């Protein structure tokens, strides 16, 4: 009997697909467990998963809350301008509130949890000409 190269190739593709799915499930479980610990501690727990692992696991949104005005926001991790191997807990120091900040000072925010989709609606954008505070 001669080995069938087509069958071996299909077997390798199937094994690769199963391995990728296992990694995705592992990343999702790790990110979800960290999110639960973070909610319990009231802040980022260390060590944390990286941005890439959160995105691979399907948890692509980070919910944050301003320390001053308590405004909540959801931030898409895919648009964070940091290397993908950056741990999530390191993002907290660079996040600031847009809602109550001034030109000179923007108050810090704290992280609440990771989510699969946006849970907090975005700010309503108002054109300066339509603003009622003239």
C-alpha positions in Angstrom: 0.0 0.0 0.0 1.2 3.4 -0.9 0.7 6.4 1.4 -1.9 8.9 0.1 -0.4 12.4 0.2 -3.8 14.0 -0.2 -5.1 12.3 2.9 -2.1 13.3 5.0 -2.6 16.9 3.9 -6.2 16.8 5.0 -5.3 15.3 8.3 -2.7 18.0 8.9 -5.2 20.7 8.0 -7.7 19.2 10.4 -5.1 18.9 13.2 -4.1 22.6 12.6 -7.7 23.7 12.8 -8.3 21.8 16.0 -5.1 23.3 17.5 -6.1 26.8 16.6 -9.5 26.3 18.1 -8.0 25.0 21.3 -5.7 28.0 21.5 -8.7 30.3 20.9 -10.6 28.6 23.7 -7.6 28.8 26.1 -7.2 32.6 25.3 -10.9 33.2 25.9 -10.8 31.3 29.2 -7.7 33.2 30.4 -9.1 36.6 29.5 -12.5 35.8 31.0 -10.9 34.6 34.3 -8.7 37.7 34.4 -11.8 39.9 33.8 -13.6 38.3 36.7 -10.6 38.7 39.0 -10.4 42.4 37.9 -14.0 43.0 38.8 -13.5 41.3 42.2 -10.4 43.4 43.1 -11.8 46.6 41.7 -8.8 47.2 39.4 -6.4 45.4 37.1 -5.0 42.2 38.5 -1.5 41.0 37.5 -0.5 39.1 35.5 -3.0 39.8 32.8 -3.5 38.5 29.2 -2.1 40.4 26.3 -4.1 42.5 23.9 -3.5 39.8 21.2 -4.8 37.0 23.5 -7.9 39.0 24.4 -8.7 39.6 20.7 -8.0 36.0 19.8 -10.3 34.8 22.6 -13.1 37.1 21.3 -13.0 39.6 24.2 -12.3 42.7 22.2 -13.8 45.5 24.3 -12.5 47.0 27.5 -15.0 48.7 29.8 -13.6 51.7 31.8 -15.0 54.2 34.2 -13.8 57.7 35.0 -12.5 58.2 38.6 -14.0 61.8 38.7 -17.3 62.0 36.8 -18.0 58.2 36.8 -18.7 58.1 33.0 -18.4 54.6 31.6 -17.0 53.9 28.2 -16.2 50.8 26.1 -12.8 50.8 24.2 -12.2 48.5 21.3 -8.9 46.7 21.9 -8.2 46.4 18.2 -7.8 50.2 18.0 -5.5 50.6 21.0 -2.2 52.0 19.7 0.1 49.6 21.6 2.0 46.5 20.6 -0.2 43.4 20.6 2.0 41.7 23.2 1.2 44.5 25.8 -0.5 43.2 28.9 -3.9 44.7 29.5 -3.1 46.0 33.0 -0.4 48.3 31.5 -3.1 50.2 29.6 -4.7 51.8 32.6 -2.1 54.5 33.2 -2.5 55.8 29.6 -6.3 55.9 29.6 -7.9 59.3 30.3 -11.5 60.6 30.4 -12.6 62.7 27.5 -15.9 63.7 29.1 -14.8 65.8 32.1 -11.2 66.5 31.1 -9.9 70.0 30.3 -7.1 71.0 27.9 -4.5 70.8 30.7 -5.9 67.9 32.7 -7.7 64.7 31.9 -8.6 62.6 34.9 -7.5 58.9 34.9 -10.0 56.1 34.4 -10.0 52.6 35.9 -10.7 49.4 34.1 -13.9 47.5 34.9 -14.0 44.4 32.7 -13.4 42.8 29.3 -16.4 42.1 27.1 -17.2 40.5 23.8 -19.1 43.5 22.4 -19.7 47.1 23.3 -21.9 47.4 26.4 -21.6 51.1 26.9 -23.1 53.4 24.2 -20.7 55.9 22.7 -20.8 59.6 23.5 -23.4 61.5 21.6 -21.5 63.8 19.2 -22.8 67.4 19.0 -21.5 69.8 16.5 -20.2 73.0 18.1 -22.7 75.2 16.1 -25.6 73.1 17.4 -24.5 73.4 21.0 -27.1 75.2 23.2 -24.5 76.9 25.4 -23.8 79.9 23.1 
